[in-house]
Amino acid sequence: MLETGFVVALGLLVMLAKLSWRNKMLVISNPLAADVIVFVCLTAIHWGTFSGVMAATVGALFCSIVLSIARWLVGHMVGTVYYPGLFNIAHRLRAPSSEHKAPRP
């Protein structure tokens, strides 16, 4: 069960690594929605045995822990207001200015 939890948490970290900073903040800022989605998907996958459902529960627990650590490290957003964590990433959340965009042909 613990191995499944670690694999699910690692999968969440890989998914977060591939997302843009705005989308990362969307996932990190809505931990309840992410927890519910992960738990429902894992329960549907592992349905049928007690050990499967317990593995899904442990996996969802590790995802919740990963999201809590992410909120502590990089902060979260409420609406358009950014509340920094240990590392302030506000400069990565700003929209690129129009002068840096490539000209249209």
Buried (B, 14 or more C-beta within 10 A) or exposed (E): EEEBBEEBBEBBBEEBEEEEEEEBBBBBBBBEEBBEBBBEBBBEEBEEEEEBBBBBBBBBBBBBEBBEBBBEEBBBBEEEEBEEBEEEBEEEBEEEEEEEEEEEE
